[in-house]
């Protein structure tokens, strides 16, 4: 715990999101902090900046990764799914088993990099059922739950909403809203996806609107937390803005920056 010049103890937390396989920087992300918060998306299935990295190119090669990125960027989702079906048929592998093997390899490395204590929730590309196997005693996993850190209450809601991308942990709007409701009034509301505000959900590189949560936006307006922290949108039009009394912050694309966002009080 840090102190002010006058000697008053202060609390500092570091926050990361969209880690996407960056275990090297994750191992240093908690340095100087009383706790690390992770807002999900540990898995790297395909790196849109470097098509040689991730589970997909490990299985099918960089050239096929180039093609799938081109299709998805152009929002040709059905064409992309058909292309992937042909690739899987060509190698004759058990798709679920092959993907899980890649996910497990990444989770083993990433969870080992978490400092103590870490408080984490799921992203939309994560596989929640595997987390209990890798989360050590210093890592607390929360989803629709609260925890106290340094006298402040933090609420956590993981996952994403349904999209044409069909990522592993997408849930219905009603289920997501119920988790937001279960968290209730907190000082800091921690989610993977942002509230549904155009400036916060638009990705300037992918040139599309990602899905944000209307229930999250309503909760921010109603309960007025000090902060709303989130990730998910890698290159947002706006990284932070105020909604009423609440400072809303996209904590950044940790996979590319390697730097946590810092909060101190």
Protein Blocks (a to p, Z undefined) as FASTA:
>chain_A
ZZdfkopacddddddehklopamlmmmmmgoiabdcdeejjbcfbcfklmmgcjklmmno
jklmmmmmmmmmnopaklmmmmmmmmmmmnopafklmmmmmmmmmmmmmmmmpccddddd
ddfkbcfklmmmmmcfkbccdehiacdeehiacdddedjdddfklpabdcdfklmmmmmm
mnmpafbdcdfbdcddfklmpcfklopacdddfklmmmmmmnopabdcdehilbafblbd
cehjbccddebjfklnopacdddZZ
